[in-house]
Amino acid sequence: MKLEFEYGNGVMSADLPDNTEVFIPGQTVPDPPCLPQDWDSLWAATRASVRNPVGMPPLSELAHKGSRAVIVIPDIVKGGCQITSHRKLAIQVILEELYGAGVEKKDILLLFSNGLHPRTTVQEAKEILGEKLFDEFYWSHQITSHDSEDYEHLVDLGCTARGDRVLMNRYVFECDLPILIGHTQGNPYGGYSGGYKHCATGITHWRSIASHHVPDVMHRPDFTPVSGHSLMRTKFDEIGMLMEEKMGHPFFCCDAVLDTYSRQIEIHSGYAAVMQPQSWITANKRTYVPFAKRKYDVMVFGMPQKFHYGDGMGTNPIQMMQALSAQVIRHKRVLSDRCVMICSSICNGYFHDERWPYLRELYEMFQHDYNQVLPDMNRYGEYFATEEGYIRKYRFANAFHPFHGFSMMSCGHIAEMNTAAIYIVGAQEPGIARGMGLKTRASFEEALEDAKRKYVGPNPNILALPLTFKLGAVHLCMEGDDLSGV
């Protein structure tokens, strides 16, 4: 069986056994049908949801002249930027509702919820919002991006009952109508984006994120395979609910369940504590796919140079490890205990130092001073998170926040925890992969033959995942799995 897998800016071919099983999201098992994708139909569906929220009154009753509203919008990483994307539509529907209730344009702020991701650039803002909406708000200085190091615009809310520190964006805290636009889209970190995950990660501070994106939380058995009931997800909910308690009112949420191509399947609005579990009913049908008849001994896929977090994710060794681990988190239910991963990556030494200015230093530190496994690096988290040079690059040069690298390393160890071996094929700088504990071979065929001799025997069950980083991912399950509690 000849297949092509993502590799750098192109593909790499593989000749795999004919009994290899192939899964492509949205094709091998179709998604639930999406809503009609013309503007008028989506506008009507979005408006119907916004006007009939669950668990709280509609905006027409909450808003009035003099109300200050902040519309919190996901950054460029997920959700699609097509003309009919959920973000573009929902913002405009919500603006119509606010204006109809008497809210004045001058009292509305559009805030990108980038959390520790790079602050949204002008070009990204145009892409997310569209030219018309961008022009309407940008020139009056009513578009901004969350800055988790701008202490004049952060509020310290103390701690959750569990003891997790919560600092949040002051614009959101002080407004009358905090509105979250989110995506109920499969995510290895707690099941889904959207809901309380949106505010718990997007408008907070590294100390808040350090309460859940760390080994103590991410290496628990409830984190892998992915679940909506993990300690991480519980912490998201607790942080979001503390924000609501301290603000004195809930967030108004408008989340869309998205398909493989970021098209709206359903739209849910209202109080997150009620809306979130309702949105998961259909999202679970799309995302947790009962596909496998047998456990797989080998998982094969490819890694492009540029995907979710930007150019260089598939070549920067720390980001590579996160991407490898995300596949284990999503698909652990269908993997055997002796599973081997084989992944193509150009692995050419491109760290993209402007976007991740601290990861080269982290990688070099990992090679020294008794750092045997990635969790050993966690002791440096506060040192990097408070390093002024890296913070300034996050604030003013569109870099990731330095603590983000530690969430990547916490995730990155999960692949090693749950596999017998990991092969990188086609690395131009193979020493970089070997420095992360990965095996290197020139081709898929060589890697598979080596894995057969050493780990999985002569007739392994093989799962191939072409396009795994180009399409909206799913969480694969066994055909007989009880998915009622995911």
Secondary structure, 3 states (H helix, E strand, C coil): CEEEEEEECEEEEEECCCCCEECCECCCECCCCCCCCCHHHHHHHHHHHHHCCECCCCHHHHCCCCCCEEEEECCCCCCCCCCCCHHHHHHHHHHHHHHHCCCCHHHEEEEECCCCCCCCCHHHHHHHHCHHHHHHHHCCCCEEECCCCCHHHEEEEEECCCCCEEEEEHHHHHCCEEEEEEEECEECCCEECCHHHHHHHHCCCHHHHCCCCCHHHHCCCCCCCCCCCCHHHHHHHHHHHHHHHHHCCCCEEEEEEECCCCCEEEEEEECHHHHHHHHHHHHHHHHEEEEECCCEEEEEEEEECEECCEECCCCCHHHHHHHHHHHHHHHHHHEEEEEEEEEECCCCCCCCCCCCCCHHHHHHHHCCCCCCCHHHHHHHHHHHHCCHHHHHHHHHCCCCCCCHHHHHHHHHHHHHHCCCEEEEECCCCHHHHHCCCCEEECCHHHHHHHHHHHHHCCCCCEEEECCCCCCCCCEEEECCCCCCCC
